[in-house]
């Protein structure tokens, strides 16, 4: 099998880390969601998100942070917040010239966690 994993198509860990950096810059500049991260250690957050997305995309590294349900249980996240975060991710990937197929694959993977991340109706 010579087909590349999504992780490889995205450019590997460094490329994913660069996307994640810009993604959180955008979230922190968006007042509809920035408040969620007021108490968060953003350096750790960026590292965990990079590891999580890399693992989800089929990368070799392991994600050792909390599972999605535990990580978000104490936050009042509704469907609209989730959509906002997902669109920031999609727009960030586009800004990095990630192709449409890869963008869709990342968003599909992330969306599969919606039930675990969303905590309020
Ligand atoms: C789109 C799907 C999402 C994914 C894949 C995701 C992923 C993650 C990951 C990997 C962590 C780190 C957990 C750890 O450090 O152990 C985390 C924490 C966090 N997420 Fe998400 N997340 C998502 C959606 C959201 C949404 C919609 C919000 C709020 C609007 C949010 C707010 C947070 C906050 C505030 C933390 C840090 C909690 C803390 O400081 O204890 N996340 N998320």
Backbone and ligand atoms as CSV (ligand in chain L), in Angstrom:
chain,resi,resn,atom,element,x,y,z
A,1,UNK,N,N,0.840,-1.209,0.000
A,1,UNK,CA,C,0.000,0.000,0.000
A,1,UNK,C,C,0.868,1.248,0.000
A,2,UNK,N,N,0.721,2.057,-1.025
A,2,UNK,CA,C,1.537,3.266,-1.059
A,2,UNK,C,C,0.682,4.511,-0.862
A,3,UNK,N,N,-0.599,4.308,-0.562
A,3,UNK,CA,C,-1.457,5.482,-0.377
A,3,UNK,C,C,-1.063,6.267,0.862
A,4,UNK,N,N,-1.020,7.577,0.705
A,4,UNK,CA,C,-0.595,8.403,1.836
A,4,UNK,C,C,-1.699,8.573,2.867
A,5,UNK,N,N,-1.316,8.655,4.113
A,5,UNK,CA,C,-2.302,8.943,5.157
A,5,UNK,C,C,-2.667,10.425,5.080
A,6,UNK,N,N,-3.781,10.770,5.719
A,6,UNK,CA,C,-4.181,12.178,5.770
A,6,UNK,C,C,-3.077,12.995,6.449
A,7,UNK,N,N,-2.488,12.419,7.480
A,7,UNK,CA,C,-1.374,13.071,8.201
A,7,UNK,C,C,-0.260,13.460,7.220
A,8,UNK,N,N,0.098,12.536,6.344
A,8,UNK,CA,C,1.155,12.821,5.365
A,8,UNK,C,C,0.697,13.864,4.350
A,9,UNK,N,N,-0.549,13.749,3.929
A,9,UNK,CA,C,-1.064,14.709,2.929
A,9,UNK,C,C,-1.136,16.114,3.501
A,10,UNK,N,N,-1.307,16.216,4.823
A,10,UNK,CA,C,-1.344,17.540,5.450
A,10,UNK,C,C,0.065,18.111,5.628
A,11,UNK,N,N,1.077,17.287,5.467
A,11,UNK,CA,C,2.455,17.768,5.590
A,11,UNK,C,C,3.125,17.395,6.902
A,12,UNK,N,N,2.484,16.499,7.666
A,12,UNK,CA,C,3.115,16.022,8.900
A,12,UNK,C,C,2.958,16.970,10.074
A,13,UNK,N,N,3.637,16.616,11.149
A,13,UNK,CA,C,3.477,17.291,12.449
A,13,UNK,C,C,3.766,18.803,12.405
A,14,UNK,N,N,4.827,19.209,11.711
A,14,UNK,CA,C,5.179,20.639,11.693
A,14,UNK,C,C,4.098,21.457,11.003
A,15,UNK,N,N,3.581,20.926,9.904
A,15,UNK,CA,C,2.534,21.643,9.166
A,15,UNK,C,C,1.264,21.713,10.014
A,16,UNK,N,N,0.950,20.630,10.706
A,16,UNK,CA,C,-0.247,20.607,11.548
A,16,UNK,C,C,-0.072,21.583,12.719
A,17,UNK,N,N,1.126,21.640,13.298
A,17,UNK,CA,C,1.396,22.578,14.399
A,17,UNK,C,C,1.216,24.025,13.937
A,18,UNK,N,N,1.621,24.326,12.717
A,18,UNK,CA,C,1.486,25.694,12.194
A,18,UNK,C,C,0.011,26.045,12.012
A,19,UNK,N,N,-0.772,25.087,11.527
A,19,UNK,CA,C,-2.215,25.304,11.370
A,19,UNK,C,C,-2.856,25.528,12.742
A,20,UNK,N,N,-2.481,24.702,13.710
A,20,UNK,CA,C,-3.062,24.796,15.052
A,20,UNK,C,C,-2.738,26.151,15.690
A,21,UNK,N,N,-1.527,26.628,15.500
A,21,UNK,CA,C,-1.136,27.943,16.038
A,21,UNK,C,C,-2.046,29.045,15.520
A,22,UNK,N,N,-2.206,29.047,14.202
A,22,UNK,CA,C,-3.040,30.075,13.566
A,22,UNK,C,C,-4.507,29.891,13.970
A,23,UNK,N,N,-4.949,28.642,14.072
A,23,UNK,CA,C,-6.321,28.325,14.483
A,23,UNK,C,C,-6.615,28.946,15.850
A,24,UNK,N,N,-5.726,28.765,16.831
A,24,UNK,CA,C,-5.984,29.333,18.158
A,24,UNK,C,C,-5.855,30.851,18.159
A,25,UNK,N,N,-4.981,31.417,17.310
A,25,UNK,CA,C,-4.937,32.884,17.198
A,25,UNK,C,C,-6.314,33.389,16.760
A,26,UNK,N,N,-6.900,32.675,15.809
A,26,UNK,CA,C,-8.221,33.090,15.308
A,26,UNK,C,C,-9.307,32.916,16.369
A,27,UNK,N,N,-9.251,31.811,17.126
A,27,UNK,CA,C,-10.265,31.586,18.174
A,27,UNK,C,C,-10.179,32.664,19.251
A,28,UNK,N,N,-8.950,33.012,19.633
A,28,UNK,CA,C,-8.781,33.996,20.698
A,28,UNK,C,C,-9.179,35.395,20.238
A,29,UNK,N,N,-9.235,35.610,18.930
A,29,UNK,CA,C,-9.645,36.907,18.390
A,29,UNK,C,C,-11.159,36.947,18.144
A,30,UNK,N,N,-11.843,35.826,18.385
A,30,UNK,CA,C,-13.284,35.752,18.155
A,30,UNK,C,C,-14.000,35.761,19.510
A,31,UNK,N,N,-14.647,36.886,19.825
A,31,UNK,CA,C,-15.212,37.027,21.168
A,31,UNK,C,C,-16.369,36.066,21.457
A,32,UNK,N,N,-16.903,35.414,20.434
A,32,UNK,CA,C,-17.984,34.457,20.703
A,32,UNK,C,C,-17.447,33.150,21.327
A,33,UNK,N,N,-16.155,32.899,21.186
A,33,UNK,CA,C,-15.590,31.669,21.757
A,33,UNK,C,C,-14.334,31.890,22.610
A,34,UNK,N,N,-13.709,33.058,22.518
A,34,UNK,CA,C,-12.432,33.310,23.223
A,34,UNK,C,C,-12.545,33.076,24.729
A,35,UNK,N,N,-13.724,33.437,25.302
A,35,UNK,CA,C,-13.885,33.329,26.757
A,35,UNK,C,C,-13.727,31.910,27.288
A,36,UNK,N,N,-13.969,30.916,26.429
A,36,UNK,CA,C,-13.807,29.524,26.877
A,36,UNK,C,C,-12.361,29.246,27.288
A,37,UNK,N,N,-11.437,29.993,26.692
A,37,UNK,CA,C,-10.009,29.688,26.876
A,37,UNK,C,C,-9.327,30.586,27.893
A,38,UNK,N,N,-10.136,31.371,28.651
A,38,UNK,CA,C,-9.559,32.331,29.592
A,38,UNK,C,C,-8.621,31.695,30.618
A,39,UNK,N,N,-8.977,30.499,31.076
A,39,UNK,CA,C,-8.186,29.848,32.134
A,39,UNK,C,C,-7.225,28.807,31.567
A,40,UNK,N,N,-7.145,28.733,30.265
A,40,UNK,CA,C,-6.402,27.636,29.629
A,40,UNK,C,C,-4.940,27.997,29.371
A,41,UNK,N,N,-4.063,27.061,29.663
A,41,UNK,CA,C,-2.651,27.196,29.314
A,41,UNK,C,C,-2.547,26.948,27.801
A,42,UNK,N,N,-2.422,28.026,27.033
A,42,UNK,CA,C,-2.531,27.899,25.578
A,42,UNK,C,C,-1.334,27.189,24.937
A,43,UNK,N,N,-0.205,27.229,25.634
A,43,UNK,CA,C,0.950,26.517,25.067
A,43,UNK,C,C,0.688,25.004,25.097
A,44,UNK,N,N,0.170,24.562,26.228
A,44,UNK,CA,C,-0.174,23.147,26.385
A,44,UNK,C,C,-1.328,22.785,25.441
A,45,UNK,N,N,-2.288,23.686,25.350
A,45,UNK,CA,C,-3.451,23.455,24.496
A,45,UNK,C,C,-3.023,23.258,23.029
A,46,UNK,N,N,-2.145,24.147,22.574
A,46,UNK,CA,C,-1.670,24.042,21.181
A,46,UNK,C,C,-0.961,22.708,20.965
A,47,UNK,N,N,-0.145,22.306,21.938
A,47,UNK,CA,C,0.595,21.043,21.809
A,47,UNK,C,C,-0.368,19.850,21.807
A,48,UNK,N,N,-1.372,19.891,22.710
A,48,UNK,CA,C,-2.321,18.772,22.772
A,48,UNK,C,C,-3.173,18.694,21.517
A,49,UNK,N,N,-3.593,19.866,21.017
A,49,UNK,CA,C,-4.427,19.861,19.812
A,49,UNK,C,C,-3.619,19.340,18.613
A,50,UNK,N,N,-2.350,19.733,18.543
A,50,UNK,CA,C,-1.491,19.240,17.451
A,50,UNK,C,C,-1.366,17.715,17.534
A,51,UNK,N,N,-1.153,17.210,18.749
A,51,UNK,CA,C,-1.014,15.757,18.920
A,51,UNK,C,C,-2.325,15.042,18.607
A,52,UNK,N,N,-3.434,15.665,19.038
A,52,UNK,CA,C,-4.742,15.040,18.797
A,52,UNK,C,C,-5.039,14.959,17.300
A,53,UNK,N,N,-4.913,16.097,16.607
A,53,UNK,CA,C,-5.227,16.110,15.173
A,53,UNK,C,C,-4.267,15.219,14.389
A,54,UNK,N,N,-3.012,15.190,14.797
A,54,UNK,CA,C,-2.036,14.335,14.114
A,54,UNK,C,C,-2.440,12.869,14.249
A,55,UNK,N,N,-2.838,12.474,15.466
A,55,UNK,CA,C,-3.230,11.085,15.697
A,55,UNK,C,C,-4.501,10.747,14.915
A,56,UNK,N,N,-5.486,11.670,14.943
A,56,UNK,CA,C,-6.744,11.451,14.227
A,56,UNK,C,C,-6.489,11.304,12.715
A,57,UNK,N,N,-5.479,12.024,12.212
A,57,UNK,CA,C,-5.174,11.988,10.779
A,57,UNK,C,C,-4.289,10.794,10.400
A,58,UNK,N,N,-3.995,9.946,11.383
A,58,UNK,CA,C,-3.238,8.739,11.071
A,58,UNK,C,C,-1.735,8.888,11.252
A,59,UNK,N,N,-1.309,9.902,11.993
A,59,UNK,CA,C,0.116,10.098,12.245
A,59,UNK,C,C,0.664,9.061,13.220
A,60,UNK,N,N,1.984,8.989,13.324
A,60,UNK,CA,C,2.627,7.967,14.151
A,60,UNK,C,C,2.611,8.270,15.646
A,61,UNK,N,N,2.439,9.536,16.011
A,61,UNK,CA,C,2.517,9.893,17.430
A,61,UNK,C,C,1.274,9.495,18.192
A,62,UNK,N,N,1.381,9.523,19.509
A,62,UNK,CA,C,0.258,9.152,20.352
A,62,UNK,C,C,-0.316,10.411,20.997
A,63,UNK,N,N,-1.626,10.469,21.149
A,63,UNK,CA,C,-2.260,11.567,21.879
A,63,UNK,C,C,-2.465,11.100,23.308
A,64,UNK,N,N,-1.889,11.836,24.264
A,64,UNK,CA,C,-1.954,11.377,25.650
A,64,UNK,C,C,-2.784,12.306,26.537
A,65,UNK,N,N,-3.477,13.286,25.900
A,65,UNK,CA,C,-4.324,14.187,26.672
A,65,UNK,C,C,-5.636,13.523,27.068
A,66,UNK,N,N,-6.526,14.334,27.611
A,66,UNK,CA,C,-7.825,13.814,28.023
A,66,UNK,C,C,-8.677,13.446,26.810
A,67,UNK,N,N,-9.602,12.507,27.009
A,67,UNK,CA,C,-10.512,12.194,25.907
A,67,UNK,C,C,-11.471,13.378,25.729
A,68,UNK,N,N,-12.139,13.433,24.578
A,68,UNK,CA,C,-12.922,14.625,24.230
A,68,UNK,C,C,-14.060,14.911,25.206
A,69,UNK,N,N,-14.684,13.866,25.725
A,69,UNK,CA,C,-15.783,14.089,26.662
A,69,UNK,C,C,-15.263,14.713,27.964
A,70,UNK,N,N,-14.203,14.160,28.504
A,70,UNK,CA,C,-13.633,14.670,29.760
A,70,UNK,C,C,-13.097,16.088,29.583
A,71,UNK,N,N,-12.427,16.352,28.463
A,71,UNK,CA,C,-11.789,17.660,28.245
A,71,UNK,C,C,-12.809,18.794,28.190
A,72,UNK,N,N,-14.037,18.494,27.753
A,72,UNK,CA,C,-15.023,19.554,27.544
A,72,UNK,C,C,-16.192,19.520,28.519
A,73,UNK,N,N,-16.191,18.539,29.416
A,73,UNK,CA,C,-17.348,18.325,30.297
A,73,UNK,C,C,-17.687,19.546,31.150
A,74,UNK,N,N,-16.673,20.308,31.575
A,74,UNK,CA,C,-16.920,21.449,32.474
A,74,UNK,C,C,-17.257,22.726,31.714
A,75,UNK,N,N,-17.350,22.656,30.388
A,75,UNK,CA,C,-17.598,23.855,29.573
A,75,UNK,C,C,-19.013,23.806,29.016
A,76,UNK,N,N,-19.653,24.962,28.915
A,76,UNK,CA,C,-21.009,24.973,28.353
A,76,UNK,C,C,-20.943,25.242,26.859
A,77,UNK,N,N,-20.670,24.190,26.133
A,77,UNK,CA,C,-20.492,24.306,24.675
A,77,UNK,C,C,-21.770,23.847,23.982
A,78,UNK,N,N,-22.337,24.727,23.149
A,78,UNK,CA,C,-23.520,24.313,22.394
A,78,UNK,C,C,-23.145,24.053,20.928
A,79,UNK,N,N,-24.137,23.625,20.161
A,79,UNK,CA,C,-23.899,23.270,18.763
A,79,UNK,C,C,-23.316,24.448,17.973
A,80,UNK,N,N,-23.814,25.657,18.274
A,80,UNK,CA,C,-23.351,26.829,17.551
A,80,UNK,C,C,-21.857,27.100,17.819
A,81,UNK,N,N,-21.439,26.946,19.084
A,81,UNK,CA,C,-20.011,27.104,19.410
A,81,UNK,C,C,-19.190,26.096,18.602
A,82,UNK,N,N,-19.720,24.875,18.559
A,82,UNK,CA,C,-19.001,23.820,17.843
A,82,UNK,C,C,-18.828,24.194,16.368
A,83,UNK,N,N,-19.925,24.678,15.760
A,83,UNK,CA,C,-19.875,25.073,14.350
A,83,UNK,C,C,-18.872,26.204,14.134
A,84,UNK,N,N,-18.836,27.151,15.087
A,84,UNK,CA,C,-17.913,28.287,14.977
A,84,UNK,C,C,-16.465,27.798,14.981
A,85,UNK,N,N,-16.183,26.873,15.901
A,85,UNK,CA,C,-14.821,26.340,16.006
A,85,UNK,C,C,-14.469,25.561,14.736
A,86,UNK,N,N,-15.414,24.762,14.260
A,86,UNK,CA,C,-15.162,23.978,13.049
A,86,UNK,C,C,-14.929,24.901,11.852
A,87,UNK,N,N,-15.692,26.006,11.761
A,87,UNK,CA,C,-15.433,26.889,10.602
A,87,UNK,C,C,-14.094,27.595,10.709
A,88,UNK,N,N,-13.689,27.948,11.927
A,88,UNK,CA,C,-12.350,28.541,12.053
A,88,UNK,C,C,-11.272,27.547,11.601
A,89,UNK,N,N,-11.487,26.283,11.942
A,89,UNK,CA,C,-10.505,25.279,11.525
A,89,UNK,C,C,-10.482,25.163,9.997
A,90,UNK,N,N,-11.663,25.102,9.396
A,90,UNK,CA,C,-11.746,25.009,7.935
A,90,UNK,C,C,-11.100,26.213,7.254
A,91,UNK,N,N,-11.377,27.408,7.784
A,91,UNK,CA,C,-10.804,28.625,7.184
A,91,UNK,C,C,-9.292,28.685,7.373
A,92,UNK,N,N,-8.837,28.201,8.514
A,92,UNK,CA,C,-7.379,28.193,8.747
A,92,UNK,C,C,-6.697,27.236,7.776
A,93,UNK,N,N,-7.283,26.053,7.594
A,93,UNK,CA,C,-6.707,25.090,6.647
A,93,UNK,C,C,-6.663,25.692,5.239
A,94,UNK,N,N,-7.724,26.410,4.875
A,94,UNK,CA,C,-7.764,27.049,3.551
A,94,UNK,C,C,-6.670,28.110,3.446
A,95,UNK,N,N,-6.444,28.857,4.537
A,95,UNK,CA,C,-5.415,29.907,4.520
A,95,UNK,C,C,-4.023,29.306,4.327
A,96,UNK,N,N,-3.877,28.034,4.732
A,96,UNK,CA,C,-2.590,27.349,4.544
A,96,UNK,C,C,-2.556,26.570,3.225
A,97,UNK,N,N,-3.524,26.856,2.363
A,97,UNK,CA,C,-3.595,26.210,1.050
A,97,UNK,C,C,-3.733,24.696,1.115
A,98,UNK,N,N,-4.359,24.207,2.172
A,98,UNK,CA,C,-4.661,22.779,2.246
A,98,UNK,C,C,-5.808,22.510,1.263
A,99,UNK,N,N,-5.679,21.482,0.455
A,99,UNK,CA,C,-6.665,21.191,-0.587
A,99,UNK,C,C,-8.033,20.817,-0.027
A,100,UNK,N,N,-9.027,20.925,-0.895
A,100,UNK,CA,C,-10.405,20.708,-0.455
A,100,UNK,C,C,-10.632,19.298,0.099
A,101,UNK,N,N,-10.057,18.299,-0.536
A,101,UNK,CA,C,-10.260,16.917,-0.068
A,101,UNK,C,C,-9.721,16.736,1.346
A,102,UNK,N,N,-8.534,17.282,1.574
A,102,UNK,CA,C,-7.915,17.156,2.903
A,102,UNK,C,C,-8.696,17.966,3.930
A,103,UNK,N,N,-9.135,19.146,3.527
A,103,UNK,CA,C,-9.936,19.993,4.432
A,103,UNK,C,C,-11.186,19.263,4.871
A,104,UNK,N,N,-11.868,18.679,3.884
A,104,UNK,CA,C,-13.099,17.955,4.193
A,104,UNK,C,C,-12.829,16.772,5.104
A,105,UNK,N,N,-11.726,16.084,4.849
A,105,UNK,CA,C,-11.399,14.904,5.667
A,105,UNK,C,C,-11.131,15.317,7.118
A,106,UNK,N,N,-10.425,16.442,7.314
A,106,UNK,CA,C,-10.150,16.907,8.678
A,106,UNK,C,C,-11.462,17.285,9.357
A,107,UNK,N,N,-12.306,18.030,8.653
A,107,UNK,CA,C,-13.557,18.485,9.260
A,107,UNK,C,C,-14.498,17.322,9.563
A,108,UNK,N,N,-14.467,16.324,8.703
A,108,UNK,CA,C,-15.297,15.138,8.934
A,108,UNK,C,C,-14.816,14.413,10.196
A,109,UNK,N,N,-13.500,14.291,10.327
A,109,UNK,CA,C,-12.936,13.606,11.499
A,109,UNK,C,C,-13.293,14.369,12.769
A,110,UNK,N,N,-13.123,15.681,12.725
A,110,UNK,CA,C,-13.398,16.518,13.895
A,110,UNK,C,C,-14.900,16.481,14.233
A,111,UNK,N,N,-15.736,16.534,13.208
A,111,UNK,CA,C,-17.185,16.537,13.437
A,111,UNK,C,C,-17.664,15.254,14.086
A,112,UNK,N,N,-16.913,14.178,13.899
A,112,UNK,CA,C,-17.329,12.913,14.500
A,112,UNK,C,C,-17.254,12.976,16.031
A,113,UNK,N,N,-16.612,14.024,16.569
A,113,UNK,CA,C,-16.528,14.179,18.030
A,113,UNK,C,C,-17.567,15.133,18.592
A,114,UNK,N,N,-18.464,15.612,17.727
A,114,UNK,CA,C,-19.404,16.644,18.193
A,114,UNK,C,C,-20.195,16.201,19.428
A,115,UNK,N,N,-20.707,14.974,19.426
A,115,UNK,CA,C,-21.527,14.529,20.564
A,115,UNK,C,C,-20.745,14.534,21.871
A,116,UNK,N,N,-19.437,14.319,21.785
A,116,UNK,CA,C,-18.622,14.300,23.003
A,116,UNK,C,C,-18.259,15.703,23.479
A,117,UNK,N,N,-18.138,16.638,22.517
A,117,UNK,CA,C,-17.670,17.998,22.834
A,117,UNK,C,C,-18.830,18.903,23.264
A,118,UNK,N,N,-19.982,18.761,22.600
A,118,UNK,CA,C,-21.130,19.611,22.911
A,118,UNK,C,C,-21.776,19.127,24.199
A,119,UNK,N,N,-21.947,20.072,25.147
A,119,UNK,CA,C,-22.446,19.679,26.466
A,119,UNK,C,C,-23.818,20.270,26.789
A,120,UNK,N,N,-24.256,21.285,26.019
A,120,UNK,CA,C,-25.590,21.855,26.261
A,120,UNK,C,C,-26.373,21.948,24.954
A,121,UNK,N,N,-27.706,21.840,25.072
A,121,UNK,CA,C,-28.549,21.839,23.874
A,121,UNK,C,C,-28.584,23.216,23.221
L,1,LIG,C1,C,-14.064,20.712,17.049
L,1,LIG,C2,C,-13.795,19.701,17.842
L,1,LIG,C3,C,-12.840,19.848,19.000
L,1,LIG,C4,C,-11.689,19.169,19.184
L,1,LIG,C5,C,-11.102,18.104,18.276
L,1,LIG,C6,C,-11.105,19.628,20.436
L,1,LIG,C7,C,-9.931,19.173,20.975
L,1,LIG,C8,C,-9.455,19.492,22.218
L,1,LIG,C9,C,-8.267,18.945,22.821
L,1,LIG,C10,C,-7.338,17.916,22.166
L,1,LIG,C11,C,-8.139,19.498,24.046
L,1,LIG,C12,C,-6.983,19.248,25.046
L,1,LIG,C13,C,-7.367,18.298,26.145
L,1,LIG,C14,C,-6.198,18.121,27.107
L,1,LIG,O1,O,-5.386,19.023,27.243
L,1,LIG,O2,O,-6.112,17.050,27.749
L,1,LIG,C15,C,-9.242,20.425,24.222
L,1,LIG,C16,C,-9.454,21.222,25.319
L,1,LIG,C17,C,-10.301,22.310,25.315
L,1,LIG,N1,N,-11.262,22.594,24.389
L,1,LIG,FE1,FE,-11.604,21.581,22.722
L,1,LIG,N2,N,-11.913,20.600,20.972
L,1,LIG,C18,C,-12.978,20.774,20.125
L,1,LIG,C19,C,-14.011,21.673,20.283
L,1,LIG,C20,C,-14.072,22.648,21.242
L,1,LIG,C21,C,-15.088,23.685,21.327
L,1,LIG,C22,C,-16.279,23.788,20.364
L,1,LIG,C23,C,-14.747,24.471,22.387
L,1,LIG,C24,C,-15.420,25.704,22.913
L,1,LIG,C25,C,-16.159,26.496,22.176
L,1,LIG,C26,C,-13.542,23.908,22.978
L,1,LIG,C27,C,-12.893,24.408,24.087
L,1,LIG,C28,C,-11.874,23.785,24.749
L,1,LIG,C29,C,-11.249,24.305,25.949
L,1,LIG,C30,C,-11.605,25.610,26.680
L,1,LIG,C31,C,-10.269,23.376,26.321
L,1,LIG,C32,C,-9.298,23.481,27.500
L,1,LIG,C33,C,-9.948,23.034,28.760
L,1,LIG,C34,C,-9.041,23.339,29.916
L,1,LIG,O3,O,-8.317,24.360,29.903
L,1,LIG,O4,O,-9.096,22.550,30.861
L,1,LIG,N3,N,-13.165,22.806,22.267
L,1,LIG,N4,N,-10.032,20.398,23.086
